[in-house]
C-alpha cells in the first residue's frame, strides 16, 4: 500500500497545476493521501485512483 500511495503522489504531481504542486509539496505521501479524501478540498485524486485499480 505504501508504494501505491507514493505512486499516486508522484502521478498527481504531473497532472496538477503549478499552484496545486505548491500545495502538494507541503504533504508527505501518506498525509497527501488522507488530505485528498478530506471534505476540505478535492484535487481530483479519486479519479487517478479509479484509473489505477
ABEGO torsion letter per residue (X at the ends): XAAAAAAAAAAAAAABBAAAAAAAAABBAAAAAAAAABAABBAGAAAAAAAAX
